[in-house]
C-alpha cells in the first residue's frame, strides 16, 4: 500500500477508528478541532491498552473561542499528553495522524461530528516512508517548538514553508483540466495561476462556498477572486445538499492534492497546514468519480450583482456594502440612513 483515499461522509469515521484500534506503539494526533465523542473514546482506548498517545491541539480560534477545551480535559483525565500547537503560527489548521511511525493520515476534516457526517471532506492515508518520517519530524519539532524544514524530495506540502510554491506549481502543470474544491479562493498568486490556466485553455471547474457562508471581513477578497476566475471562463459552482469543507485539487485527472490548505494568504503565510500530492491510480479514479458526481449535484454560483445581493440578503449576511456592486444597494442603504 502507498496512498489510499477516505471520502467523507461516504466512508464514515470507520477507516479512522479502525486504524486507531490497530495502533500498537505510538499515536501522534494534530487537530484544529477535536470534539467527536467516538474518536475521543477510541483514542482513550488506545491509551488504556498501552499505546503512547500524544495530541496537539489548536488552542483557540482567532475570535478567542476554544472549542477543544472540554476534549482536552477529557483526554488529560485519561492520562494522555496534550499540548497546544506552536505559538509560532497564528493557527494550527493541520489535521493529521501518524500511527506507529508507519502510517500517516493527511486530512481536510476536523475530528468533529459535523465533518464526519455532513461535509464533503477527504483524507489520504500514506505508508510512504519519506512522507511518514517527515510527518513525525514536523510533529516533534512543533511539539518541542523547534525549527522544522521540509524535505524537498517529499510530496508533502507544508505551510507556511513551501505551500504557495507547491500549489502554484501544481496548477501550472495542468494541461487539460483542473477541478478544485475549497472553501476560500483569496490568494492573489493562486488566483493569477488559475487565470493563466484558463487563458491557456485548461478547463477550470471550481466548487466554492456561497457568499453568505463567508466571513464578513473576507467577503471582498473571496467574492473578487471568484468573479475574476469566472470572468476568464472558469466554471464556479456550489454544492447542493452537502456542505463543502474539503480542500482538493485534481489536475488532468492524473494527479491530486489533498489536505487542510485553504487557498488564502492566511493559510499560506501564517498557519501550520499540511497537504499531500498523489498520483496513485485508485485514489485518482475515486476522486474523478466523486468530483464528477459532486459537480452533477451542484448548481452555478450566481456572481452577478443581483445574485450576490440576493444571497447575502436572503441569509441576513453582512458585508454587501463593501462589494461596490451597484447603485440599487446604495440607494437602499441611503434611504435607510
C-alpha positions as CSV (number, residue, x, y, z in Angstrom):
1,X,0.0,0.0,0.0
2,X,1.2,3.5,-0.7
3,X,-1.7,6.1,-0.8
4,X,-5.3,5.3,-0.1
5,X,-8.3,7.7,0.0
6,X,-11.0,8.3,2.5
7,X,-14.1,10.3,1.4
8,X,-16.5,11.8,3.9
9,X,-19.3,11.5,4.7
10,X,-19.5,8.4,2.3
11,X,-16.9,6.3,4.2
12,X,-17.9,7.4,7.7
13,X,-15.4,7.5,10.6
14,X,-14.8,3.8,10.4
15,X,-11.5,3.8,8.5
16,X,-10.1,6.2,11.1
17,X,-11.4,4.4,14.1
18,X,-10.3,1.0,12.7
19,X,-6.8,2.5,12.2
20,X,-6.6,3.8,15.8
21,X,-7.8,0.5,17.1
22,X,-4.9,-1.1,15.3
23,X,-2.2,1.1,16.8
24,X,0.3,-0.8,18.8
25,X,3.1,1.6,20.0
26,X,2.6,5.3,19.2
27,X,-0.2,7.6,18.2
28,X,0.6,11.3,17.2
29,X,-2.5,13.4,16.5
30,X,-2.6,17.0,15.4
31,X,-6.1,18.7,15.1
32,X,-7.6,22.1,14.6
33,X,-10.9,20.8,16.2
34,X,-11.2,17.5,18.1
35,X,-14.6,17.2,19.6
36,X,-16.2,14.0,18.2
37,X,-17.1,11.6,21.1
38,X,-16.5,8.4,19.2
39,X,-13.0,9.5,18.2
40,X,-12.2,10.7,21.7
41,X,-13.2,7.3,23.1
42,X,-11.1,5.2,20.6
43,X,-8.1,7.4,21.3
44,X,-8.6,6.9,25.1
45,X,-9.0,3.2,24.5
46,X,-5.6,3.2,22.7
47,X,-4.0,4.8,25.7
48,X,-5.5,2.3,28.0
49,X,-4.1,-0.7,26.1
50,X,-0.6,0.8,26.3
51,X,-0.2,3.0,23.2
52,X,1.9,6.1,23.8
53,X,-0.6,8.8,22.7
54,X,0.2,12.5,22.1
55,X,-2.3,15.1,21.0
56,X,-1.5,18.6,19.7
57,X,-4.5,20.9,19.6
58,X,-5.0,24.4,18.2
59,X,-5.6,26.4,21.4
60,X,-8.3,28.8,20.1
61,X,-9.8,30.4,17.0
62,X,-8.8,34.0,16.1
63,X,-12.0,35.1,17.9
64,X,-10.7,33.6,21.1
65,X,-13.2,30.7,21.1
66,X,-11.7,27.5,22.3
67,X,-13.8,24.6,21.2
68,X,-11.2,22.0,22.2
69,X,-11.3,22.8,25.9
70,X,-13.7,20.0,27.0
71,X,-11.9,17.5,24.8
72,X,-8.6,18.5,26.3
73,X,-9.9,17.9,29.8
74,X,-11.3,14.5,28.9
75,X,-8.1,13.4,27.2
76,X,-5.8,14.6,30.0
77,X,-8.1,12.9,32.6
78,X,-7.3,9.7,30.8
79,X,-3.6,10.3,31.1
80,X,-3.0,11.4,27.5
81,X,-0.3,14.1,26.8
82,X,-2.0,17.1,25.3
83,X,-0.2,20.3,24.2
84,X,-1.2,23.5,22.5
85,X,0.2,23.8,19.0
86,X,3.3,26.0,18.5
87,X,2.7,29.7,19.1
88,X,4.9,30.4,16.1
89,X,1.7,30.0,14.0
90,X,-1.4,32.2,14.0
91,X,-3.4,28.9,13.9
92,X,-2.6,25.3,13.6
93,X,-5.1,24.3,11.0
94,X,-3.4,21.0,10.1
95,X,-5.4,17.8,10.6
96,X,-3.3,14.7,10.7
97,X,-2.4,11.5,12.5
98,X,0.6,9.1,12.5
99,X,0.2,5.6,13.7
100,X,3.3,3.6,14.9
101,X,5.5,5.8,12.8
102,X,4.5,3.7,9.8
103,X,1.1,5.2,8.6
104,X,0.2,8.8,8.2
105,X,-3.3,10.4,7.7
106,X,-3.3,13.7,5.8
107,X,-6.8,15.2,6.2
108,X,-9.1,18.1,5.3
109,X,-11.5,17.1,8.0
110,X,-11.6,18.1,11.6
111,X,-12.3,15.4,14.2
112,X,-15.8,16.8,14.9
113,X,-19.1,15.1,14.2
114,X,-20.1,17.5,11.5
115,X,-17.1,16.9,9.4
116,X,-17.6,13.1,9.7
117,X,-21.3,13.2,8.8
118,X,-22.4,16.4,6.9
119,X,-19.5,17.7,4.9
120,X,-17.5,16.8,1.8
121,X,-14.1,16.0,3.2
122,X,-11.1,13.9,2.3
123,X,-8.1,12.1,3.8
124,X,-5.1,10.5,2.2
125,X,-3.5,7.6,4.1
126,X,0.2,7.2,3.3
127,X,2.7,4.5,4.1
128,X,5.5,6.1,2.1
129,X,8.4,6.1,4.4
130,X,9.7,9.6,3.3
131,X,6.3,11.1,4.0
132,X,5.6,9.4,7.3
133,X,9.1,10.2,8.6
134,X,8.6,13.8,7.6
135,X,5.3,14.0,9.4
136,X,6.9,12.5,12.5
137,X,9.8,15.0,12.2
138,X,7.4,18.0,12.0
139,X,5.3,16.8,14.9
140,X,8.4,16.5,17.1
141,X,9.6,19.9,16.0
142,X,6.3,21.6,16.7
143,X,5.7,19.7,19.9
144,X,9.0,21.0,21.2
145,X,8.7,24.3,19.5
146,X,11.8,23.8,17.4
147,X,12.7,24.7,13.8
148,X,11.4,22.4,11.0
149,X,12.5,22.3,7.4
150,X,10.6,20.2,4.9
151,X,12.4,17.6,2.8
152,X,12.5,19.0,-0.8
153,X,12.2,15.4,-2.1
154,X,8.9,14.8,-0.2
155,X,5.5,15.2,-1.9
156,X,4.2,16.7,1.3
157,X,3.1,20.3,1.2
158,X,3.7,22.4,4.3
159,X,2.5,25.9,5.2
160,X,4.0,28.3,5.9
161,X,7.1,26.6,4.4
162,X,6.5,25.6,0.8
163,X,2.7,25.7,0.4
164,X,2.2,28.5,-2.0
165,X,5.1,27.5,-4.3
166,X,4.0,23.9,-4.4
167,X,0.3,24.7,-5.1
168,X,1.2,27.2,-7.8
169,X,3.5,24.7,-9.5
170,X,0.7,22.1,-9.4
171,X,-1.7,24.5,-11.1
172,X,0.9,25.5,-13.6
173,X,1.4,21.8,-14.5
174,X,-2.2,21.4,-15.7
175,X,-2.7,21.0,-19.4
176,X,-6.3,20.0,-19.9
177,X,-8.4,20.3,-16.8
178,X,-8.5,21.4,-13.2
179,X,-11.1,20.5,-10.6
180,X,-11.0,22.4,-7.3
181,X,-12.9,22.1,-4.1
182,X,-12.1,24.7,-1.5
183,X,-13.9,27.0,0.9
184,X,-11.8,30.1,0.1
185,X,-10.2,31.5,-3.0
186,X,-8.5,34.6,-1.8
187,X,-4.7,34.3,-2.5
188,X,-3.8,36.6,-5.5
189,X,-0.9,34.4,-6.5
190,X,-3.1,31.3,-6.8
191,X,-5.9,33.3,-8.5
192,X,-3.4,34.5,-11.0
193,X,-2.2,31.0,-11.7
194,X,-5.8,29.8,-12.2
195,X,-6.4,32.7,-14.6
196,X,-3.3,31.8,-16.5
197,X,-4.5,28.2,-16.7
198,X,-7.9,29.2,-18.1
199,X,-6.2,31.5,-20.6
200,X,-4.1,28.7,-21.9
201,X,-7.1,26.5,-22.5
202,X,-7.3,24.5,-19.3
203,X,-10.9,23.8,-18.3
204,X,-11.2,25.0,-14.8
205,X,-14.1,23.8,-12.5
206,X,-14.3,25.5,-9.2
207,X,-16.5,24.3,-6.3
208,X,-16.9,27.1,-3.7
209,X,-19.0,28.1,-0.8
210,X,-21.8,30.6,-1.4
211,X,-21.0,34.2,-0.3
212,X,-23.3,34.2,2.8
213,X,-21.1,31.4,4.2
214,X,-18.0,33.6,4.1
215,X,-16.8,35.8,6.9
216,X,-17.7,39.5,6.5
217,X,-14.1,40.6,6.7
218,X,-13.1,38.2,4.0
219,X,-16.0,38.7,1.7
220,X,-14.3,41.3,-0.6
221,X,-11.3,39.1,-1.4
222,X,-13.3,35.9,-1.7
223,X,-16.0,37.3,-4.0
224,X,-13.5,39.2,-6.0
225,X,-11.4,36.1,-6.6
226,X,-14.3,34.1,-7.7
227,X,-15.6,36.8,-10.1
228,X,-12.1,37.2,-11.6
229,X,-11.9,33.5,-12.3
230,X,-15.4,33.4,-13.6
231,X,-14.7,36.3,-16.0
232,X,-11.9,34.4,-17.7
233,X,-14.1,31.3,-18.3
234,X,-13.8,29.2,-15.1
235,X,-17.0,27.5,-14.1
236,X,-17.9,28.3,-10.5
237,X,-20.5,26.1,-8.7
238,X,-21.8,25.4,-5.2
239,X,-22.8,22.1,-3.8
240,X,-26.4,21.1,-3.1
241,X,-27.5,19.1,-0.1
242,X,-23.9,18.8,1.2
243,X,-21.6,21.2,2.9
244,X,-18.2,21.9,1.3
245,X,-15.2,21.7,3.6
246,X,-12.7,19.6,1.7
247,X,-9.6,21.1,0.2
248,X,-8.8,19.2,-3.0
249,X,-7.2,19.9,-6.4
250,X,-7.3,17.5,-9.3
251,X,-5.2,18.2,-12.4
252,X,-5.7,16.5,-15.8
253,X,-7.5,13.7,-13.9
254,X,-4.0,12.3,-13.3
255,X,-2.7,13.8,-10.0
256,X,-4.2,15.5,-7.0
257,X,-3.5,17.5,-3.9
258,X,-5.5,16.8,-0.7
259,X,-5.1,18.4,2.7
260,X,-6.0,21.2,5.0
261,X,-4.9,24.2,2.9
262,X,-7.4,27.0,2.1
263,X,-6.4,29.0,-0.9
264,X,-6.0,32.1,1.1
265,X,-3.0,34.2,2.3
266,X,-3.5,33.3,5.9
267,X,-3.2,29.6,5.2
268,X,0.0,30.0,3.1
269,X,1.7,32.6,5.3
270,X,0.7,32.2,8.9
271,X,-0.9,28.9,9.6
272,X,0.5,25.4,10.1
273,X,-1.1,23.4,7.3
274,X,-0.4,20.1,5.6
275,X,-1.4,18.6,2.2
276,X,0.0,15.8,0.1
277,X,0.3,15.3,-3.7
278,X,-0.7,11.9,-5.1
279,X,-0.9,10.2,-8.4
280,X,-1.9,6.8,-7.1
281,X,-4.3,5.3,-9.7
282,X,-7.0,4.1,-7.3
283,X,-7.0,7.4,-5.5
284,X,-7.3,9.4,-8.7
285,X,-10.0,7.2,-10.1
286,X,-12.1,7.7,-7.0
287,X,-11.5,11.4,-6.9
288,X,-12.6,11.7,-10.5
289,X,-15.8,9.8,-9.6
290,X,-16.5,11.9,-6.6
291,X,-15.8,15.3,-8.2
292,X,-17.9,14.5,-11.2
293,X,-20.8,13.3,-9.0
294,X,-20.5,16.5,-6.9
295,X,-20.5,18.6,-10.0
296,X,-23.7,16.9,-11.1
297,X,-25.1,17.6,-7.6
298,X,-24.3,21.3,-7.7
299,X,-25.5,24.5,-9.4
300,X,-23.7,27.5,-10.8
301,X,-22.9,30.2,-8.3
302,X,-24.6,33.4,-9.3
303,X,-21.9,36.0,-9.1
304,X,-23.8,38.8,-10.7
305,X,-24.5,41.9,-8.6
306,X,-28.2,40.8,-8.3
307,X,-27.2,37.3,-7.4
308,X,-24.7,38.3,-4.7
309,X,-27.1,40.8,-3.1
310,X,-30.0,38.2,-3.1
311,X,-27.8,35.6,-1.5
312,X,-26.5,37.9,1.2
313,X,-29.8,39.5,2.0
314,X,-31.7,36.2,2.0
315,X,-29.5,34.8,4.7
316,X,-29.0,38.0,6.6
317,X,-25.3,38.1,5.9
318,X,-23.3,41.3,6.3
319,X,-20.7,42.9,4.0
320,X,-22.7,43.7,0.8
321,X,-21.9,47.4,1.3
322,X,-18.2,46.5,0.9
323,X,-18.6,45.0,-2.5
324,X,-19.3,48.1,-4.6
325,X,-21.8,46.1,-6.7
326,X,-24.4,48.5,-7.9
327,X,-26.5,51.6,-7.3
328,X,-29.6,49.8,-6.2
329,X,-28.0,48.6,-3.0
330,X,-26.5,52.1,-2.4
331,X,-30.0,53.6,-2.8
332,X,-31.5,51.2,-0.3
333,X,-28.7,52.0,2.1
334,X,-29.1,55.7,1.7
335,X,-32.9,55.6,2.1
336,X,-32.5,53.7,5.4
337,X,-29.9,56.3,6.5
